[in-house]
């Protein structure tokens, strides 16, 4: 009796002790990232983290695509560093920190221009 090729591949992969193929959401995330659709890629990577919560590649992908989309990536970058303290994960964490600082200073500048004193520097106040 002949097995379907897909079943043979699954049996071969599991016999070799290799990881199973990535979940569909990770594959979709990768395709979206290649096509520079960063918001979609980030959404797919977020889905993939549910299926593979201990996969550093998924978390670094999520952090990278959130940064590219201009969205807060701090939690994803921190999780990537928790899983693997590689230079790549630490670089993403640093970039997420810097992006967060940039967002904070941008908010402060916008508030200052608008005369909002709740951001620590409204109209007429000087450090």
C-alpha positions as CSV (number, residue, x, y, z in Angstrom):
1,X,0.0,0.0,0.0
2,X,1.3,3.4,-1.0
3,X,1.3,6.3,1.5
4,X,0.4,9.8,0.4
5,X,3.6,11.9,0.0
6,X,2.5,14.3,2.7
7,X,2.3,11.5,5.3
8,X,5.7,10.1,4.2
9,X,7.2,13.6,4.7
10,X,5.7,14.0,8.1
11,X,6.9,10.5,9.1
12,X,10.4,11.2,7.8
13,X,10.6,14.6,9.6
14,X,9.4,13.1,12.9
15,X,11.8,10.2,12.5
16,X,14.7,12.6,12.1
17,X,13.8,14.4,15.3
18,X,13.4,17.7,13.4
19,X,10.9,20.3,14.3
20,X,7.5,20.0,12.6
21,X,6.8,22.5,9.8
22,X,6.0,26.0,11.1
23,X,2.3,26.8,11.7
24,X,0.5,28.4,8.8
25,X,0.5,31.8,10.6
26,X,4.3,31.9,10.6
27,X,4.4,31.1,6.9
28,X,1.9,33.9,6.2
29,X,3.9,36.3,8.4
30,X,7.0,35.5,6.5
31,X,5.3,36.1,3.1
32,X,3.8,39.4,4.3
33,X,7.2,40.5,5.6
34,X,8.8,39.8,2.3
35,X,6.2,41.8,0.6
36,X,6.7,44.7,3.1
37,X,3.2,44.4,4.5
38,X,4.5,44.9,8.0
39,X,1.1,45.3,9.8
40,X,-0.1,42.1,8.3
41,X,3.2,40.3,9.1
42,X,3.0,41.5,12.7
43,X,-0.6,40.2,13.0
44,X,0.4,36.8,11.7
45,X,3.4,36.6,13.9
46,X,1.2,37.4,16.9
47,X,-1.0,34.5,15.9
48,X,2.0,32.3,15.6
49,X,3.2,33.1,19.1
50,X,0.0,31.4,20.4
51,X,0.9,28.2,18.6
52,X,4.6,28.4,19.4
53,X,5.1,30.4,22.6
54,X,8.7,29.2,23.0
55,X,9.9,29.8,19.5
56,X,12.4,32.7,19.5
57,X,12.2,33.0,15.7
58,X,8.5,33.8,15.9
59,X,9.1,36.4,18.7
60,X,11.9,38.1,16.9
61,X,9.8,38.2,13.8
62,X,7.0,39.8,15.7
63,X,9.3,42.4,17.3
64,X,11.0,43.2,13.9
65,X,7.7,43.6,12.1
66,X,6.1,45.7,14.8
67,X,9.1,48.0,14.7
68,X,8.8,48.3,10.9
69,X,5.1,49.0,11.2
70,X,5.8,51.7,13.8
71,X,4.0,49.8,16.6
72,X,5.3,49.1,20.1
73,X,7.5,46.1,20.0
74,X,8.7,46.1,23.6
75,X,6.9,43.0,24.8
76,X,7.8,40.9,21.8
77,X,11.5,41.9,22.0
78,X,11.6,41.2,25.8
79,X,10.2,37.7,25.2
80,X,12.7,37.1,22.5
81,X,15.6,38.0,24.9
82,X,14.0,35.8,27.6
83,X,14.1,32.8,25.1
84,X,17.5,33.5,23.6
85,X,20.0,36.2,24.6
86,X,21.5,36.3,21.2
87,X,22.8,39.6,19.7
88,X,19.8,39.6,17.3
89,X,17.3,39.5,20.2
90,X,19.2,42.1,22.2
91,X,19.4,44.4,19.2
92,X,15.7,44.2,18.7
93,X,15.1,45.0,22.4
94,X,17.4,48.0,22.1
95,X,15.6,49.2,19.0
96,X,12.3,48.8,20.7
97,X,13.5,50.9,23.7
98,X,14.8,53.6,21.4
99,X,11.5,53.6,19.4
100,X,9.6,54.0,22.7
101,X,11.8,56.9,23.7
102,X,11.3,58.5,20.3
103,X,7.5,58.1,20.7
104,X,7.6,59.7,24.1
105,X,9.7,62.7,22.9
106,X,7.4,63.1,19.9
107,X,4.4,63.2,22.1
108,X,6.1,65.7,24.4
109,X,7.0,67.9,21.4
110,X,3.4,67.7,20.0
111,X,2.0,68.6,23.4
112,X,4.4,71.5,23.8
113,X,3.4,72.9,20.4
114,X,-0.2,72.6,21.3
115,X,0.4,74.3,24.7
116,X,-0.5,71.2,26.8
117,X,1.1,71.5,30.2
118,X,0.3,67.9,31.2
119,X,3.3,66.5,29.3
120,X,5.8,68.4,31.4
121,X,6.5,71.5,29.4
122,X,3.6,73.5,28.2
123,X,3.6,77.0,26.8
124,X,5.8,79.4,28.6
125,X,7.7,76.9,30.7
126,X,11.4,76.4,30.3
127,X,13.6,73.8,31.9
